[in-house]
Amino acid sequence: MASSTAAVSPLELEGHRRSAAVPFRPLLVPVVLLCGLTAAAAQGQAPAPAASPGWAATPWADSVMLETQLFFSLSTADGAGVSEQQFAQFMEDVVRPRFPDGMTVLDAYGQGAGAAGGIAAMLHAGTKMVLLVHPNTPDAQSKVGEVKAQYKARFPGAGIRHLDFPVRITP
């Protein structure tokens, strides 16, 4: 009669141990790689830019370039409005020195609800849209803030809308 407890050689036992460990080996490699990549990424991160007044990190803080769209209303509180000549002078005095690499200026037509709201109070105004592409830096954002402040000071009651978008420039 054969015994159900056969003698097992150390070589067979060693092979058994290895086969039991094999299922965990495929998991071990990705875990080690993931830990290494996470540590390398943490070391390679650039420090966040120092905050300056009027600048806040954007949701796309890692974007290198931004497109800023500024919508300047040509209507003022006194009803006189901003003339083409006044706006051109503003661009020369204020915008061009801060963004000498250029910009795009478009004529637009703005529409929005007045203080009372509703259709009866709709305001219709001539608008200038200025497109700026600039680095996503506190300095550039500060310059955009200066442009907006100068417009409000020069043309009281004229509205400004400001939009930023991350962009990638391709040749």
Secondary structure, 3 states (H helix, E strand, C coil): CCCCCCCCCHHHHHHHHHHHHHHHHHHHHHHHHHHHHHHHHHHHCCCCCCCCCCCCCCCCCCCCEEEEEEEEECCCCCCCCCCHHHHHHHHHHHHHHHCCCCCEEEEEEEEEECCCCCCCCEEEEEEEEEEEEEECCHHHHHHHHHHHHHHHHHCCCCCEEEEEEEECCCC
